[in-house]
Amino acid sequence: MFISDFLDICDPVLTFDEFMEGIDISKYLNEIPDHETGRIRYNPVNMLKTVLFGFMTNGYMSLRELEDSCKVNIRFMYLMDNETPSYRTFGYFINEVLTNSIEDIFNDINEKIFNEENVDLNHLYIDGSKFEANANKYSWVWKKATEKSR
């Protein structure tokens, strides 16, 4: 059985993987020298997808959290083809194999989304909801107070 059989057809990881297949990922990766000895290297494309998906879903994600997610989370297992790199492997990959920073790669991906999906960046829509920065169930915002502070 494949891991993809357990994922919903609308799962974000499938959409992310499909979108990343249309991008030339090789321009973001340095050449990795071949070695005759040692364990077989992890697929750098899968590593990049896993790192980007981790940052996409959780914002900032530590290397140890990435390692744990590859062990436990089925979405990360799908992206890594059921392999579990260590946190040191992720660190080596980010520092040595990637040519650009992760933020630059996200900017390129966003530009591609804006161009392909015809996203208009000239308009900003706000639904009118009012929330405090540190909201909890005992705090709310009075309508008159927000109108006065405008």
C-alpha positions as CSV (number, residue, x, y, z in Angstrom):
1,M,0.0,0.0,0.0
2,F,1.2,3.5,-0.8
3,I,1.1,6.4,1.7
4,S,-0.8,8.5,-0.8
5,D,-3.7,6.0,-0.4
6,F,-4.2,7.3,3.2
7,L,-4.3,11.0,2.2
8,D,-7.5,12.8,1.2
9,I,-7.7,13.9,-2.4
10,C,-8.0,17.5,-1.2
11,D,-5.0,17.3,1.2
12,P,-2.7,20.3,1.0
13,V,0.4,18.2,0.6
14,L,-0.9,16.7,-2.7
15,T,-1.6,20.2,-4.0
16,F,1.8,21.4,-2.9
17,D,3.6,18.4,-4.4
18,E,1.7,18.8,-7.7
19,F,2.6,22.5,-7.8
20,M,6.3,21.8,-7.0
21,E,6.5,19.3,-9.9
22,G,5.9,22.3,-12.3
23,I,8.9,24.2,-10.9
24,D,12.5,23.8,-12.0
25,I,14.0,22.9,-8.6
26,S,17.5,22.2,-9.8
27,K,18.3,25.9,-10.0
28,Y,18.0,26.1,-6.2
29,L,20.4,23.2,-5.5
30,N,24.2,23.1,-5.6
31,E,25.9,20.1,-7.1
32,I,26.4,17.3,-4.6
33,P,29.7,15.4,-5.1
34,D,29.3,11.6,-5.6
35,H,30.8,9.4,-3.0
36,E,31.8,5.7,-3.5
37,T,31.3,4.9,0.2
38,G,28.8,5.7,2.9
39,R,25.0,5.5,2.9
40,I,23.0,6.5,-0.2
41,R,22.1,10.2,-0.2
42,Y,18.6,11.4,0.3
43,N,16.9,12.8,-2.8
44,P,17.6,16.6,-2.7
45,V,14.3,17.4,-4.4
46,N,12.4,15.5,-1.7
47,M,14.5,17.3,1.0
48,L,13.6,20.7,-0.5
49,K,9.9,19.9,-0.7
50,T,9.9,18.7,2.9
51,V,11.7,21.8,4.2
52,L,9.4,24.1,2.2
53,F,6.3,22.3,3.3
54,G,7.4,22.4,6.9
55,F,7.9,26.1,6.7
56,M,4.7,26.5,4.8
57,T,2.5,24.7,7.3
58,N,4.1,25.8,10.6
59,G,5.9,29.0,9.9
60,Y,9.3,28.6,11.4
61,M,10.1,24.9,12.1
62,S,13.3,23.8,13.8
63,L,15.4,21.0,12.3
64,R,14.5,18.6,15.1
65,E,10.8,19.3,14.5
66,L,11.3,18.5,10.8
67,E,13.0,15.2,11.8
68,D,10.1,14.3,14.2
69,S,7.5,15.2,11.6
70,C,9.2,12.9,9.1
71,K,8.9,10.1,11.7
72,V,5.3,10.8,12.7
73,N,3.4,12.9,10.2
74,I,2.0,11.1,7.2
75,R,2.3,14.2,5.0
76,F,6.0,14.5,5.6
77,M,6.4,10.7,5.1
78,Y,4.7,11.2,1.7
79,L,7.1,13.9,0.7
80,M,10.2,12.0,1.8
81,D,9.1,8.7,0.4
82,N,9.0,7.2,3.9
83,E,12.6,8.1,4.7
84,T,13.6,9.9,7.9
85,P,16.6,12.2,7.6
86,S,18.2,13.3,10.9
87,Y,18.2,17.0,12.0
88,R,21.9,17.2,11.0
89,T,21.1,16.1,7.5
90,F,18.5,18.8,7.2
91,G,21.0,21.3,8.5
92,Y,23.6,20.2,6.0
93,F,21.1,20.4,3.2
94,I,19.9,23.9,4.1
95,N,23.4,25.3,4.7
96,E,25.4,23.5,2.0
97,V,23.1,22.3,-0.8
98,L,20.6,25.1,-1.1
99,T,21.9,28.0,-3.3
100,N,19.3,30.6,-2.1
101,S,17.7,31.2,1.2
102,I,14.3,29.6,1.8
103,E,12.7,33.1,1.8
104,D,14.0,33.7,-1.8
105,I,12.6,30.4,-2.9
106,F,9.2,31.3,-1.4
107,N,9.3,34.6,-3.2
108,D,9.9,32.9,-6.5
109,I,7.0,30.4,-5.8
110,N,4.7,33.3,-4.9
111,E,5.6,35.1,-8.1
112,K,4.7,32.0,-10.0
113,I,1.4,31.7,-8.2
114,F,0.6,35.3,-8.9
115,N,1.4,35.0,-12.6
116,E,-0.3,31.7,-13.2
117,E,-3.5,32.3,-11.1
118,N,-3.9,35.9,-12.2
119,V,-3.9,37.2,-8.7
120,D,-4.6,41.0,-8.5
121,L,-2.4,42.6,-5.8
122,N,-3.9,46.0,-6.2
123,H,-6.9,45.4,-3.9
124,L,-7.0,44.4,-0.3
125,Y,-10.2,43.1,1.1
126,I,-11.0,43.1,4.8
127,D,-14.0,41.4,6.3
128,G,-14.5,43.9,9.1
129,S,-13.8,41.5,12.0
130,K,-12.2,43.1,15.0
131,F,-9.8,41.1,17.2
132,E,-7.4,42.0,19.9
133,A,-3.8,40.9,19.5
134,N,-4.0,38.8,22.6
135,A,-7.6,37.7,22.5
136,N,-9.1,35.1,24.8
137,K,-12.6,34.2,25.8
138,Y,-12.9,37.0,28.3
139,S,-11.8,39.8,26.0
140,W,-13.7,41.5,23.3
141,V,-13.7,44.8,21.4
142,W,-16.4,47.4,21.8
143,K,-17.6,48.8,18.4
144,K,-17.6,52.4,19.7
145,A,-14.0,52.0,20.9
146,T,-12.8,50.9,17.5
147,E,-14.7,53.7,15.7
148,K,-13.2,56.3,18.0
149,S,-9.6,55.1,17.4
150,R,-9.9,55.2,13.7
